[in-house]
Amino acid sequence: MNISDLIKNKSVRDQAWLEERRAERGNLSEMRDVALEEITTNPEMYQKYLDLQANNISCSAGNVALTLFQLKGATKIGTISFWHEQGRYVQDEAMKSGAKVFVPSRNGQRRGYLMGDYYDVSQTIGRPIKEPVPLIENTARMETALGALMNYSPVPIVEQGGMPTPARYDETHLCLAIDPSYGELEVFSALATEIGYAQAHDKGRNIDFDRETYRVDAESVSYMLCRRFGVDCKPPQAAELAQLYEGYEPSDRGEALEQLRKTTRNMGDGIDRAIQPRQQERSRRHLGAR
């Protein structure tokens, strides 16, 4: 075989490898679309998605959906490098059984996403996972968290006693009322939901605003936020989930879930910075794509 044949053979192998990778990316994209449709149609799957997304709020909605459908029972997930940062290592026998996901290139000059793997904490060994400290009633930390959460209300917050719920967004007067007779944890949960309504109404600029239309979204943000801080919160009432997402393309479903994730993470990070500013500053360098 001469040099020309070697070059031709290499070109053929390279082309075959590229085509195989394209096919794998296409299959993974299709799996993501199927997962997103199932999650936004089936209330039971939606609840499982919210639990996994809340536990991994820095992971994209699409990657959480992919992981949910590949790693049954997953709770805490991340790439090999993410687990290394946590002082944990993926076990050898689990290396080939991760969830295929899309991850950004480590080369900052390269645009787009590559295929990578997520592993669940159950597939790793090493340093114990540091569990988040839950918010506790009648503590300075709880008070600080509530104050930080209030900052995310786009409308004025007013005090109003005798309400049937701890908090309520008034779309007529464009304000958010809180009844201080309720406990702080109850207020936190209700306030997070009502802020979701207020943000959706956009100070009255959203003329199509209707509480029922935005109920699942508002309750989902509150649920994920409360789960992050160990606050009891009822799961969203998602019986009408299929109707809510009717007519949505998979990409639109993914974007809707991603927006909920970003909103939840933004609020949660702001609360974290308020209640533990030094730790948040140190850990900020380690956040990013997982």
Secondary structure, DSSP 8 states (H G I E B T S, - for coil): --HHHHHHHHHHHHHHHHHHHHHHHHHHHHHHHHHHHHHTT-HHHHHHHHHHHHHTTTS-HHHHHHHHHHSTT--SEE-HHHHHHTTEEE-GGGTTSSEEEEEE-SSTT--SEEEEEEEEGGGEEES---------TTSHHHHHHHHHHHTT-SS-EEE--S-SSSEEEETTTTEEEE-TTS-HHHHHHHHHHHHHHHHHHGGGT-TT--HHHHHHHHHHHHHHHHHHTT--------TTHHHHTTT--HHHHHHHHHHHHHHHHHHHHHHHHHH-HHHHHHHGGG-S--
